[in-house]
Amino acid sequence: MKAKNFDKKFDDGESIIGDLDLSKARRPEQEQKRVNVDFPVWMIQSLDKEARRLGVPRQSIIKMWLAEKLERAAS
């Protein structure tokens, strides 16, 4: 498909998902990298308590709080 036709299809509100090769799509700076962090037991217990209260996994709490802290530090 030519770019002109692709743009028109998009501009007309038609779905272009079928025209994209998403097999190699990536979100820059959003790739995951595994790290190991050791926490004291009391901290794990507090994280688990808060995670249960919010109904999310412990990892989500950690990511959310780190992201908030990093955003505040950047501004």
N, C-alpha and C positions, 0 to 999 in steps of 0.2 A: 504494500500500500504506500502510496506517495504521501509525503508529509502534509501536503495541501488537503488531501482527502481525510487524513487522520485528524488534522486540526478542525476541519469542517464537522466531522462526526462528533468530536468533543464539544465544539461550540454549539452544536445542535442538541446537546444533552444526551446523546446516544452513548451507550456503554462501549468503552474502548478496551475493556479488560481482555476480551478475546483476541485482541490484536497485539497484545503485549506478551513478550517472553519473560515471565516472572521467575523462571528457574534460576536466574543469576542475579535477581534483584537484591539490593542490600540498602540499608539505611546508614549512611556515613556516621561514624562515631557512635553507633548504636550496637555494634557487635558485642557479643558477650565474651568475657574472659573470667575464668574461674580463679578465685583467690581463697586462701585459707586464712581465717582469723580466729585466734583463740580468745574467748571471753571467760571471765570468772563466772562461776555457777550462779551467783546472785543476779548477774546481768542477764543470763540466759532465762532464768525464772521470770524476771521482770519483762523481758521481751516476749516470752510465751504468754504471760498473763495479758499483756496489751494486745498481742495478736489474736488471742481468743476473744477478747472484748470486741475487737473490730471484725472478727470473722475472716481473718486473712492469715496466710502462712508467716512464720517468723521472718523468712527471707524478705518478704514484702515490707514488713515494718523496717527492717534494717535499710533496705534500699530507699524507702520513702524518707526516712529520717536523714540519711546521708545526703540525699539529693537536696532536701530542704536546707541543710547546713551549708552545703557547697554553693547553693544559689545565693544564700545570704552573704556568704564570704566573698562571692564574686561581685556583689553590688555595693 
